[in-house]
Amino acid sequence: MLSCRHGETDLESIIQQIYVFASKIRKGGRILIPESTYCNLPYGIEGMELLMQIAGLRIELPLRGETDLLAGSIS
């Protein structure tokens, strides 16, 4: 979980962790990102969507009834 107060160094570390994690997803794999992960990032959900696209993840429709989850996959 991300803390509400973070400096640039912490934000850079979080972004690096997202890239490292995304690189470990195998082809056909899927990632679910809860709101608690992206709520403290700059620009919130839009910022996480940009990071996902940059990391090579394809954004998918959320699961039915799970509006607070971002879903992505590697194709």
N, C-alpha and C positions, 0 to 999 in steps of 0.2 A: 504494500500500500504506500502511496506517495504522501508525504506530509504537505500540509497547506503552505508552509513556509520553506522555500528553497531558493538558493542562489543560482547564479549562472553555472557554477561548477556542478551543483547537484543536478540541474536540468540537463547539462551535457552528459552526465553519467547516466541519467535515465534514458536519454535518446540513444546512447551507445548500447545500453542493455536491450532496448527494443530491437535494434539492428542485429545484435548477436542472437537474440532469441529467434527473430524472423529467419535468420540464416540457417537455423537448425530444423526448420519445418521442411519435411520431405515433399516431393511433388505429389499433389493430390491431398496433402494435409490441410487441416483447417485450424484456425486460431479464433478463440472467442475472447474478447476484451471487455471486461465489466466497466461500468461507469466509474467505479472507484479508482480505476487506473488512469483514465483520461480526464477526469473532472478537474484536476489541478494543473494540467498542462496549459500553456498559453493557447488560446483559441479553443479550448475544450475538445469537443468531439471532432470539430473541423480540423484542428491541429493533429489529432490522432489519425484521422483519415489521410491527411497529407503524408504523415510519417509512414503509414502503411503502404501507400502508393510508391513512395520513394524507396522503401525497403523491398519492393517487388511483390507485394501482396495485392490480390484482387479483392476488392470490397464486395461483400455479398449482402443480400437482404437479411435482416435480422430474423432470428427464429420466431416462430409464431408465439405471441404472448411475452416475448423477451425484448421489450423496447429499450432496455438500458444496456444491451450488449451490442458491441460491434463484432461483426463476423468477417473474416478474411480467409483467403485460401491461396495456395500456390498452384499454378496450373502448369 
